[in-house]
Amino acid sequence: MENAAKRLGVAADSLEASGGVIRQADNPSTKMSWKDACASLGPSPITKRGVNVPGESAKAGLISQGVGGAQIAEVSVDVETGVVTLNEMVAVQDCGLIINLKTAESQVYGALIMGITYALYEEAVYDARTGRMLNADMEFYRLAGIKDVGRLQVHMMTGKGYDDRGVIGLGEPPVISPGGAIANAVANAVGVRVPNLPLTPDRVLAALSQKGGMA
Amino acid sequence: MKSFEYAAPRSLKEAVALLSDTWGRTEVLAGGTDLVTSLKQGITQPNRVVSLRNLRELKGIRPKRGGISIGATTTLADFVSDGEIKKNFPSLLTAAQDIGSPQILHTGTVGGDLCQRPRCWYFRNGYGLLGREGDTSLVREGDNRYHAIFGNEGPALFVNPSSLAPALIALGAEFTLTGPGGKTRTLPAGEFFRTPKSETERETALKPNEILTEIFLPNKGLKNATYEVRHRHGLDWPYVSASVAFTMKAGTVSDARVVLGHVAPVPWAAARAGGALNNAELNDTLAAKCGDAAAEGARPLGGNAYKDQMVKVAVKRAVLAAAAA
């Protein structure tokens, strides 16, 4: 505002921002576009620092805690070989006010891929005798590749009841659910629980044989 | 990595002459997808690496009486795009395509696939080909989920890693090896692979100063197919693979051969499974019976009993795929 005020030759406290322009509140014809005002800043960013007093910002409605989300997985299980194929995953995620939708969605896609990886593949194998990690490589420390992740869909919750909760966080929440969602889908498909992650073919076969045969 | 001398000779005779008659002193380089890894892992520390890149005569697929001749340094990508392979050998096509990574297909070679060292994680972590520490077999005592269920009576418990070998053996291929002075010898594919009894032995019939130069693949009009059980859908090593080849006349099978991959220190010829198919009418029941016969006599190590079931399924599915082709 100070910058725009200087350019318009008026006092900063007489200005308001509205409808894409910065103008004088009582004389709207004295104005400049938001874009021009931003361009006039040049390469120097605007920085504002503040202090988050615990409890205070929540009271003021600036932030809130706790996020909600739901995930659904659809899988195919080859009951003769125990191989699980992930067909599709849907994630619905809340994280309060979303500042940048694309990067928020991208964070959830990443979480799904990471989740599929730990649910189906990822495992550090150590030799009990030597203590040596046996699969410290990309061959047998398996990560999900493009052919393993299936179709992924992400829906971020926005609007009333979400935006007004303020900025929360999105790092871990969506990576918690895939294990449960995928394991539930496998149990639903074969009629028996595979009790340990990752859901490797040998574990799926063992669970099936304990159940007494194929689904 | 230890420094080594690099040689890229212009003739096969010269290449063979550059090889030592003692294992480990020299190594042969084709695509390098295995050798370079092995050098980095320190499981081989040669004084000299002999590259086959300038030996044009080792590259390419040509017609030869009764079949085709495949040069050992033909890339896997050229192999899978060859018209003859595509038309008559779906078994090999599946095996090669399932390697899965375009980078490896374009760099790796047919000969390299056959000569690569085992992927046993004890071997790759520096415990030797047999994976031992003193008198203890780390494989037997440790995590052997990817190890042998057949041919594991001796100290070698790794599995042969080749994708193409089971299919080539089932199809009756022959390998030509070239040694000092350009002298050649030819072996049935199945006799190329050996189970070492000590650390100083290797997994193939190659002598240290021999090079695998040619694979002859006869075209006998056999029905053939390969089925691999793999964990991931992209690049991954199979848990188990099965290659089958047989003659089928009026729905009845003869000359059946079933060869398994990733279950033994060598590609494993499941003779009983082949026998189960012969002189019988091919249907789902027979295919399942053949699978069961293939798994007979398996001796799991403790962590790999699940492979029995995978053998049954892989064989059954390969048989049905071959019949449908």
HADDOCK unambig.tbl for C-alpha pairs under 7 A between the chains (distance, minus, plus):
assign (segid A and resid 80 and name CA) (segid B and resid 313 and name CA) 6.54 0.50 0.50
assign (segid A and resid 81 and name CA) (segid B and resid 310 and name CA) 5.64 0.50 0.50
assign (segid A and resid 81 and name CA) (segid B and resid 313 and name CA) 6.96 0.50 0.50
assign (segid A and resid 83 and name CA) (segid B and resid 231 and name CA) 6.17 0.50 0.50
assign (segid A and resid 127 and name CA) (segid B and resid 142 and name CA) 6.02 0.50 0.50
assign (segid A and resid 127 and name CA) (segid B and resid 143 and name CA) 6.42 0.50 0.50
assign (segid A and resid 128 and name CA) (segid B and resid 142 and name CA) 6.58 0.50 0.50
assign (segid A and resid 134 and name CA) (segid B and resid 121 and name CA) 5.69 0.50 0.50
assign (segid A and resid 134 and name CA) (segid B and resid 122 and name CA) 7.00 0.50 0.50
assign (segid A and resid 135 and name CA) (segid B and resid 121 and name CA) 6.91 0.50 0.50
assign (segid A and resid 139 and name CA) (segid B and resid 236 and name CA) 7.00 0.50 0.50
assign (segid A and resid 145 and name CA) (segid B and resid 234 and name CA) 6.41 0.50 0.50
assign (segid A and resid 147 and name CA) (segid B and resid 233 and name CA) 5.62 0.50 0.50
assign (segid A and resid 147 and name CA) (segid B and resid 234 and name CA) 5.64 0.50 0.50
assign (segid A and resid 148 and name CA) (segid B and resid 232 and name CA) 6.45 0.50 0.50
assign (segid A and resid 148 and name CA) (segid B and resid 233 and name CA) 5.70 0.50 0.50
assign (segid A and resid 201 and name CA) (segid B and resid 231 and name CA) 6.98 0.50 0.50
assign (segid A and resid 202 and name CA) (segid B and resid 306 and name CA) 5.56 0.50 0.50
